[in-house]
């Protein structure tokens, strides 16, 4: 059974599929890291959920770049942690 954490979140989530690009942040040189892509399942001002075919370890930092619908075409660059 899957637990529903939605009522414990500090910010409401919106179910929306937004394409984005991301890189894993670690000690490897920046030019050796591949740019990956994904699609959000939901997003809020404090976080987002997306599915990934490979497991990303907890506490891994990500550099994320996305464009929000309805916002002029400008990438928003973010940092996040799994």
HELIX and SHEET records of a PDB file:
HELIX    1   1 UNK A    6  UNK A    8  5                                   3    
HELIX    2   2 UNK A   30  UNK A   32  5                                   3    
SHEET    1   A 5 UNK A  14  UNK A  15  0                                        
SHEET    2   A 5 UNK A  36  UNK A  43 -1                                        
SHEET    3   A 5 UNK A  19  UNK A  25 -1                                        
SHEET    4   A 5 UNK A  61  UNK A  66 -1                                        
SHEET    5   A 5 UNK A  76  UNK A  81 -1                                        
SHEET    1   B 3 UNK A  14  UNK A  15  0                                        
SHEET    2   B 3 UNK A  36  UNK A  43 -1                                        
SHEET    3   B 3 UNK A  48  UNK A  50 -1                                        
END                                                                             
